[in-house]
């Protein structure tokens, strides 16, 4: 079996591909996988991760139930964009907070999606009786789209190496 060896300048490592699979796509995939595995993401303490989730939940609750925001005239879909961004942020922060959750990753991912989508449904139902708010199925759809953004994160998360951040810095 003949091997072609490619040197990757950013890793100073070699990636071996069989001669039969030296097409450009396989090589580029190997380069992408090797470079993505290089990414090191700090893993903050559990308390701080969950505090970030709580902060996003409180911000969504405040702007969904308590505050009335006037609509800008530039776009008729401005509030849907806000829903997508808010629920994508909630899903991503929750995914980060549950990184070291015990159990299978599939179970974690399903639970995370159900919890975030459930929160969006509850917020929409709580808006129905409020005088300055209204229930909207399109808002629920925007919440769902925002939540599903986390699926992209689930796909790349296996290539990321988390490193614990110590609570005290040592010099």
N, C-alpha and C positions, 0 to 999 in steps of 0.2 A: 504494500500500500504506500503510495507516494503522498507526502505531506508538503503543503506550501506553508511557509512561515511568514507572517506579517508582523512587523514591529510597530507597536502603537506608541507614539511619542509621549502621550500624556500619562501613561502608566509604566513605561519602561518594562513592559511585559510582552510576551509573544502569544499570539492567538494562532492555534493550529486548525486548519481546515483541510478536509480531504480534497484530493485533486478533483474528484467528481463534483464537489460542492463549492468550487471556488468562484461561483458566479458572484456578481457584485452585491446582490441582495443579502446573501448569507454573510459575506464579509461585513457589510454595513450593519447588519443585525448584531454581529459579534462586537463591533466597535461600540454600538449604542449600549449593549448590555454591559460591557466592561466599563464604560464611562458612567453609566447610571449607578452601578454598584459602588462607585467612588463616592457618591454623595453621602455625607454623614450629617444626620439631623440630630440636634440636641434633644434629649428626652428630659423635659423638666420634671420636677417632682410631681407626684400624683395630685397633691393638694392644689398646686398651681394650675395643672391641666384642667381639673374640674372647676376651679374658680373661673377659668376662661369660658367654659361651657355655660356656667351660671350667668356670667356677664352677657353673653350673646342671647341667652334666653330672656333675661331681664330687658335688654334693649328691644328685642322683638316684641315682647309683651307691652312695653311702654308705648312704642310707636303703633302697635296694632290696636290697643284698647284704650289708652289714655290720651294720647296726643292726637290732635287733628292737624294734618299737614296740608297746606294749600297746594293744589296741582299746578305745576309749571305748564305753560301754554305750548311748549316746544313739541311735546310728544303725547299722544293719547294713551300710550302704553307705559308711561313713566312708573306707575305704581307696580305693574307686573315685573318690571326690571328690578325694582327694590325688593319685591318678594323673592325673586330668583337669587339675588345676591345675599339676602339675609338668610335664607334657608340653605344655600350652598355653604355659607360661613358656619352655620350651626352644624351641619352635617360633617364638615371638614374638622372643625374643632372637636366635635364628639369622637370622630375617628381617631384623632390624635390622642385624646384623653383615654380611649379604650385600647391603645396600642398593646399594652401588656395584659389584656384581659384574658382570663383563663377560659379555655374552651377552644373549639375549632374556629378558624377564621371565617368559615361560611356562616356559622351560627352567629358570631359577632357581627358580621356584615348585615345579616337579615334582621337581627335585633335592633341594630343601629338605624337601619332604614325604617323599620316599623315605628320605633320610638319618635324619630324626627317627623315622619309623616303624620303620626298620631298627634303630635304637638301642633302641627299646622292645622289639622282638622279641628282640634279643640279650640284653637284661637279663632278660627273662622266662625265656629258655632257660637262662641262667646260674643262675637261682634254683632250677631243678628239682633238682639234686643236693645242694643245701644242706640241712642238717638242720632249721634253724629257718624255712626258706622253702618255698614251694610254687609250682609253675607253675599259672597260671590263665588260661584263655581270656578270662574276663571282665575281667581286668586288661589284657590286650592290647586288648580292645574299649575300655576306659576310656582307654588310651594313645592309641588312634586318635581317639577323640572329642576328647581334649585337643589333639592335633596338628591336627585339622581346624579348630580355632578360628582358626588363622592365616589361613584363607581369607577371613575377614571383614577382616583386616588387609590382605590383598592387594587387596581391593575398594576400600578407602579410601586406600590408599597413594599412588595416582596423584594425589590431591588435596593431598598433604602436600608442603611445601617443606622440604627439609633444608638446614640452614645449618651450615657447618663451624665447629667450635669450635677456636680457636687454642690451641696448646700453651702459649703465654705470653700473659698478659693485658697489653694496652697501655692506658695511661691517658693 
